[in-house]
Amino acid sequence: MTTFTWNIANLERNTADGIVFTAHYTVNAADDTYSSGAYGSIGLEAPAEGDTVIPFADLTSDVVVGWVKEKLGGDEKIAEIEAALQAQIDEQRTPTKATGLPWS
C-alpha cells in the first residue's frame, strides 16, 4: 500500500503584512520498498477584503497544504498527481525499460 505525504517546503510572504503569496510543496509516495516524490510551487492570491487572515506565525502545515490542494484544483488534480507518483513506484517494482549492453 502506498502512502502519500504532502508537505510545505517553504513559503514566500510580504514582510509588511505577512501575507503568503507563494507556497513551495512536496508530495512523497512510499510503500514498504519503493518511493517517489514531486516538488512544486504555486501562487496564492491575497485574501479578499473582509476575509479572515491567519497571522503568518499561526499558520500550520495542514492549513497551507489545504490551500495548495485547493489552488491545484481539488480532488481531481490531487488524484492525478498521486496517480503519477504511483506509476513511478509501479515502474520501480516491475520495470518496463532497462539500459545496458548485451556484452561484457
Sequence and secondary structure as in RCSB ss.txt:
>XXXX:A:sequence
MTTFTWNIANLERNTADGIVFTAHYTVNAADDTYSSGAYGSIGLEAPAEGDTVIPFADLTSDVVVGWVKEKLGGD
EKIAEIEAALQAQIDEQRTPTKATGLPWS
>XXXX:A:secstr
  EEEEEEEEEEE TTT  EEEEEEEEEEE SS EEEEEEEEE     TT     GGG  HHHHHHHHHHHHTSH
HHHHHHHHHHHHHHHHHHS S     S  
